């Protein structure tokens, strides 16, 4: 049961993982997301049984103050008491169905969240220091078939007025001001779409992945065809994540138990690599540089990580160190890896 939240603190210099455990008493957690403005605040979607019916609910929590700073002192096992999360508020979903995920407004002040519940998009204002969630607007997905959102992502671009959602095999874009649909990619994948992510540097670029084992990259201005497709996994792809600083670096995790790090440089914000200032080059280098600039760099798989023995359900880049990433598999194994050093210097130089 996912009744515990582990706060993982990675000590880079000594290569040590420290963890603190928080009790989430209300039920098994299915989704977790953290406030962009307050690192001690997080939202969870969790299962709750009432009247022998299981509902997925959502709530906003605060972790104990001393855990926010990330202390490098590892507590002795004997003294590492489990602490409890403080409930700030519930996102009331009684009228809207099961919560699939909660998204925070990127770069926001931590006062706006969107939750996806069954076929509803719900925009909430968190008031009174997050002690109260007020529903400010909503939209419902209408039509035939299985109308249940599986995941969503809030775009950091366009003044944070756009989100993307996945339901079944379809990806849709929405304007959060009018709560109207702005684009629709039907059959984005041959099977269920599992996850979405926006390129942090290119405002129209969106990545999706799904049960057809594929990762696809879209330009939301023209959604008839993907810009690029990755077919490296052999089972469902659960997660896709752009690196926050270097958007050519793409992480994916799959039920094939593998994590794949790809270099999608051709559709990145620097398709010709790092541009060099002409003044810095000698004549000979200059000529060589011109030849090089005509050819965009090639996309490639940088590395495949096979430390997991079970389905990889989550991959995530570190928010503090652009070269660090973590993955988590069904059996509870957490693996922290670094981008290969050679590639890191290649990107920086």
Secondary structure, DSSP 8 states (H G I E B T S, - for coil): ---EEEEEEEETTTTEEEEEEEE-TT--EEEEEE-SS-TTEEEEEEEEEETTEEEEEEEEEE--HHHHT-------TTT---EE-EEEEEE--TTT--EEEEEE-TTS-S-EEEEEETTEEEEEEEETTTTEEEEEEEEE--SSS---EEEEEE-SSGGG-EEEEEETTEEEEEETTTTEEEEEETTSSSS-EEEEEE-SSSTTEEEEEETTS-EEEEETTB-SS-SEEE---SS-EEEEEE-SS-TTEEEEEETTS-EEEEE-GGGSTTTT-S---GGG--HHHHHHHHHHHHS----EEEEEE---SS-EEEEEE-SS-TTEEEEEETTS-EEEEE--HHHHHHHH-
